[in-house]
Amino acid sequence: MNGKGSNYYIKTLATEIGNRVKLAARNRGKGWYTPFMAAASRAIAERIPLVDFVVEVRDARIPMSSECQLLSNDMPSSRRIIVMNKMDLANRSQLKDWVKYFDQRNYISCVLNSHNKDSVKLFLNFLQAQIRALKNIDHSSHTVTIMLVGTPNVGKSALANSLHQIGRISAAEKGKLKHAIVSPHPGETKDISSLKIGSHPNIYVLDTPSILPPQIREAEVCTKLALTAGAIEDCLVGEKELAQLFLAILNLSDEYKKWTNLLLHEYDKSFANHKTECSSDRQLDTKEKKQYVTDHTQDFIVNDARRVLFEKISCFNGDKQNEVDLEKLIRLQFTALAEAFRLPPELGDDADSKVAAKLLNLYRTGRLGHYTLDPLDM
Ligand SMILES: Nc1nc2c(ncn2[C@@H]2O[C@H](COP(=O)(O)OP(=O)(O)OP(=O)(O)O)[C@@H](O)[C@H]2O)c(=O)[nH]1
């Protein structure tokens, strides 16, 4: 790498990672398109004409890269609903632009947080309005089926469960609530399963296994799917490179600026420690104890990670817009994070991969800020 701009660094790294994934998938026959995924894709394709609606669940952080390519453009747009799930993890203003983008193209779309009751209720009302608008069906006797489809880990099962729990079904049916498997690991859903989410008319939601196309043409799409959703195995992609890419994105964003107060807390803490050591009984006073107990994240490691990232960026005297300097900053952050993650020093070279795995986990679960990685040129 020579002295080019930081955006060049991000683009080059994202393309390198994506190309490596594509090559590995081809050379070693270890791609994502397993015989199981091929069978699941066929099963889903066969059901598309039979269901009333297909809800395409996408990751709100990558509304374009997480598109489900199986849904051909000739499918009637009145039966296809695009849901940008995990809205709580995406950049709000960019997400608004994405909503406008889909509106302007006459797609039925909405944003959602499957973990939030109010958000799921709104979505359920939205679905019911779409169902009421269905023509040529007898609403009293028809059973409505809605199939959830999407790429790995976008939250299909979480959404199916939430709709099932909140949906208006009888108390007796609620008693035997079924559950789809929700997991941070992709590819956990193995079968197409149905959950009831409404009565009069009866409404069923079909949860389906995750699918990807056999080939992904754009290297950057591979990288974003891997980075954001863990949709492609990290070992195939290179965890360390993915983490470097994430750090480059974080360093150039404004997200870290929200952690300024962590430095102040650190100052408060060392002041409190000093006071405690000086006190005769070495006990925390009640006020300090209360602060400790009510710490809202209860997660000191996350706070430490945020703090060291913030410190390294704000104390860096290089130019993070320059790729050589940006790389230098990322190296410093890896070292600082090893300490924040309490990794034993004897790990040596293995420390980087452990740091990478932990960092990616924090990013994917939204604990390192809100990002939308698909830029929108409207
Ligand atoms: N923050 C946040 N996390 C979510 C949301 N929806 C799902 N998740 C989390 O995302 C991860 C994946 O969710 P799943 O429901 O298992 O995703 P899936 O699409 O069914 O995944 P497969 O196993 O590949 O079929 C889990 O850890 C969920 O808890 C959301 O709206 N917000």
Ligand as a Chemical Component Dictionary entry (heavy atoms), coordinates in Angstrom:
data_LIG
# 
_chem_comp.id                   LIG 
_chem_comp.type                 NON-POLYMER 
_chem_comp.pdbx_formal_charge   0 
_chem_comp.three_letter_code    LIG 
# 
loop_
_chem_comp_atom.comp_id 
_chem_comp_atom.atom_id 
_chem_comp_atom.alt_atom_id 
_chem_comp_atom.type_symbol 
_chem_comp_atom.charge 
_chem_comp_atom.model_Cartn_x 
_chem_comp_atom.model_Cartn_y 
_chem_comp_atom.model_Cartn_z 
_chem_comp_atom.pdbx_ordinal 
LIG N1  N1  N 0 -30.322 -6.281  17.108 1  
LIG C1  C1  C 0 -31.129 -7.102  16.442 2  
LIG N2  N2  N 0 -30.826 -8.409  16.359 3  
LIG C2  C2  C 0 -31.665 -9.211  15.678 4  
LIG C3  C3  C 0 -32.855 -8.734  15.075 5  
LIG N3  N3  N 0 -33.461 -9.787  14.466 6  
LIG C4  C4  C 0 -32.688 -10.868 14.697 7  
LIG N4  N4  N 0 -31.607 -10.531 15.423 8  
LIG C5  C5  C 0 -30.502 -11.407 15.853 9  
LIG O1  O1  O 0 -29.830 -11.847 14.655 10 
LIG C6  C6  C 0 -29.343 -13.169 14.824 11 
LIG C7  C7  C 0 -29.874 -14.039 13.689 12 
LIG O2  O2  O 0 -31.295 -14.178 13.831 13 
LIG P1  P1  P 0 -32.088 -15.421 13.241 14 
LIG O3  O3  O 0 -33.534 -15.149 13.445 15 
LIG O4  O4  O 0 -31.516 -16.695 13.744 16 
LIG O5  O5  O 0 -31.703 -15.236 11.692 17 
LIG P2  P2  P 0 -32.112 -16.173 10.464 18 
LIG O6  O6  O 0 -32.262 -15.280 9.272  19 
LIG O7  O7  O 0 -33.293 -17.014 10.811 20 
LIG O8  O8  O 0 -30.781 -17.050 10.352 21 
LIG P3  P3  P 0 -30.472 -18.518 9.749  22 
LIG O9  O9  O 0 -30.083 -19.346 10.921 23 
LIG O10 O10 O 0 -29.328 -18.260 8.819  24 
LIG O11 O11 O 0 -31.703 -19.011 9.054  25 
LIG C8  C8  C 0 -29.820 -13.631 16.214 26 
LIG O12 O12 O 0 -28.736 -13.449 17.117 27 
LIG C9  C9  C 0 -30.979 -12.693 16.529 28 
LIG O13 O13 O 0 -31.164 -12.514 17.916 29 
LIG C10 C10 C 0 -33.156 -7.325  15.178 30 
LIG O14 O14 O 0 -34.148 -6.796  14.664 31 
LIG N5  N5  N 0 -32.258 -6.570  15.880 32 
# 
loop_
_chem_comp_bond.comp_id 
_chem_comp_bond.atom_id_1 
_chem_comp_bond.atom_id_2 
_chem_comp_bond.value_order 
_chem_comp_bond.pdbx_ordinal 
LIG N1  C1  SING 1  
LIG C1  N2  DOUB 2  
LIG C1  N5  SING 3  
LIG N2  C2  SING 4  
LIG C2  C3  DOUB 5  
LIG C2  N4  SING 6  
LIG C3  N3  SING 7  
LIG C3  C10 SING 8  
LIG N3  C4  DOUB 9  
LIG C4  N4  SING 10 
LIG N4  C5  SING 11 
LIG C5  O1  SING 12 
LIG C5  C9  SING 13 
LIG O1  C6  SING 14 
LIG C6  C7  SING 15 
LIG C6  C8  SING 16 
LIG C7  O2  SING 17 
LIG O2  P1  SING 18 
LIG P1  O3  DOUB 19 
LIG P1  O4  SING 20 
LIG P1  O5  SING 21 
LIG O5  P2  SING 22 
LIG P2  O6  DOUB 23 
LIG P2  O7  SING 24 
LIG P2  O8  SING 25 
LIG O8  P3  SING 26 
LIG P3  O9  DOUB 27 
LIG P3  O10 SING 28 
LIG P3  O11 SING 29 
LIG C8  O12 SING 30 
LIG C8  C9  SING 31 
LIG C9  O13 SING 32 
LIG C10 O14 DOUB 33 
LIG C10 N5  SING 34 
# 
